[in-house]
Amino acid sequence: ILYLWNGTVPMLPHASHRFEPVPASRTEEIWTAVHPIEDLMRLENPRGGYVQNCNSPPYFTSLEAPLTREDFPHYFSDNDLNLRTQQGLSLIHNGGLFTLESLADAKFSTRFLLADRVKGDLLAALDSAALSAEEKAAAKMLRAWDNTAAAESVGSVLFETWWNLYRRGDAVYAEPWSEAEPVATPRGLGSPERAVSAFREAVAEATARWGSWRVKWGDVHRLR
């Protein structure tokens, strides 16, 4: 099995940047070549027998054989691991053997990893807040929710609505992603006060959009 971070990557003669134009007044300040395939990040037959990636940088394509960021040019992709990739790793990184059928079952997991990381802090903040009777009922429903986004799941829509409101602010997580804990971070809420305010908004928004905050995931998210 082979994973290759393939692409046309120029050899940059200047510092790395993100979407900003770089002034060039001399020929040597302009890139003229691209990296050969031998320079790009790859994993071939790593320990554990798997490679996986969900649009994250390639350094943790396998937890059994992580790549070292410092081994590659400074302008290559920086290290990070989104929750989608972490969910993939949680499903496949174990000592067991997969059949084709069990791998397909894992692929269709409806686990809401984000809820595992932040719901506890949200409920703690709501327990300390002065909520209306309706908001208390919505919080109780969220506490009973099993952290999945299955079609019959009740609680997932309200949680998603709340998150989309809450994450617009600063300091979203209490602990940001860390290379030292690549599949355990980010976690916690950086602003419990804003989380409570966003929850109140989410209850009102869900009621306005769907007639109730007690709505099934499959009643909102459908394919036709």
N, C-alpha and C positions, 0 to 999 in steps of 0.2 A: 504494500500500500504506500502511496506517495501523496504528500501534501506539498504544493508549491505556491508560494506567494508570487504569482506571476503578474507581469505587467511591463509596460514600457516606462522605465524609471530613469530620468536623466541624471547624469553625474553633475551635480551642482557645484559651481566654483565659489559659492557664497553661503552665508548662513541660512539655515532652514527658516521657513516662513509659512504663514497660513493665510492664503488668499490676498496677500498684499503685493503690489507691484514692486519689483526690485530694480532700482536704477542701474543701468549699464552704459558706460561711456567708452569702454575698451573691449576689444575682441576677447581677451582672456576672462572677461566678466560674464560671458555668455556661454551657456552649456552647448556642447557640440556633439556629445556622445551619450549613449545610454548604457546602463549596466548590462553586462552579459548575464545569461541565465544562471551561471555559476555563482554570481554574487547574491542572488535572491534567497530569501529564507525558505528552507525546505525541511521536511521530515520524511524519512524513508524507513518503513518497517520499525517504528518505535516500540519500546516496551509497552505492554498492555494491549497491543494489537488494534489500535484505533487511531484515527485522526478525525477531527471535527472542527468546523468553524461556522459561525453565524454572523459574518460581517464584522467581527472584531479583529484587531491586529493579531498577527500570527504567533505571538510568543507563547501562548498557552493553548495552542492547537491540541496538544496532549499534555496532561498534567504529569504524565510519566517522564516526559522528555521536554521540559520547557526550554525555550530559546532565550539567550541572554541579549537584552536590548543593546548593550554596549559593544557587542560583537559586530554591529552593523553601522553604516554611515549615519551621522547625526540627523540627516534629513529624511531618513526612512520613517515609517509610521511609528509613533510613540506607543508605549505599552498601555493597554487598557483592556477591560473585559466587561462587555455589557451583560445585562441580566439574561438576555436571550442565549448568549453563549454559555453563561454559567448554568442555565437550565439544561442545555444540551450536555454539558459536562456531568451534571448531577445524574443524568439518566444513563450515561454510557461509561463513566469512570468507576468501575467496580471490579471485583475479582471474579465475577461470573462469566458464563458463556451465553451468547445470544443465539437463538434460532432466528430465522428470518421473520417468523410470526411474532416472537417476543420483541424484536427490534421494531417492528411496525407498531406494536402496541405502545412501546415507549415513545415513538415519534408523535403519537396522538395524545400525549399527556396534556391534561387541561390544568395542570398545577400553575397557580399564580405566585411565582417566586417573589415578586415585589411585595405581596401581602405578607409572606413569611418574614420579610425583613422590616416592615414598618407598621403593620397593623397593631402590634402590641403597644407601641408608643402612641399610636392614634387613640386607642381605647383608653389608655391611661390618662391622656390629656382630656378626653371626653368625660371620664369619671370625675375629674376635678372641675369641670366647667358647669356653669348654670345653664342647663339645657331646658328647652320646652318639652312638654310631654311627648310631642311628635318626634322631636330630635332624640329623646331618650329611647323611644321605641325603635328608631332607625339604628341607633348605636347597639341596642340589644340584638337586632337582626344581624348586624355586622359581626358581633361577637360569636354568634352561632354559625355564621358562614364558614364553610369548609375550605376556603382559599382556593377554589377551583373556578374555572370559567366554562364548565359544562353547560349544555343547552338548558338544563333544568335548574341551574344554579341561581339562587336568590341571594343577593348581597354583592355579587361581582359587578353589576352595573353601577350600583351606588358607589362602590369602592373606586371604580374606574373614573366616574364623574368627579369624585372628590380629588383623586390624584391629579387629574388634568387641571383642576383649579389650583391645588396646592403647589404644584411644581413650577408655577410661573414666578415664584419668588426666589430670593437668594437663600443660601445655606439650606438646601433641600434635605440633605442627609446629615445626621449627627456624625457619622464616620464615612468619609468618602472612600472610593475604591482604593485599595492598597495592594501593591505587588506582593507584600508579605502575606496577605490573606486574600488571594485572588478569587476564591469562590465563597467567601464569607462576607465580603464587603461589596458595595456600600450597605449600610444598615442604620436603622434608627432615624428619627426625625430631627432635623436641625432647628425647626421652629414649631414647638407644640402650640403656641398661641395662634400662629397662622393656620395650623392644621385644624384647629377648632373652628376658626372663621370660615375656612374652605369647606368644612363639613356642613355647616349651616347653609352655605350657598348650594352645596351639592344636593341636600335634601329638597330645597326649593326648586332647583333646576330640574332634578329628576321628576318631581311632581308636575312641573310645567310642561316638560317634554313628553312624558309617557303616562301621565295621569296618576302616577304613584311612584314612590321610591322603592316599593316592594315589587320589583319587576324581574322577570327571569332574563338571564343572558340571551337565551334563544329567541325571546320576544323582541329584542332590540337588534341583535346581530344575526342577520339572516342572509343567505345567498338564494337568489332566484334565477 
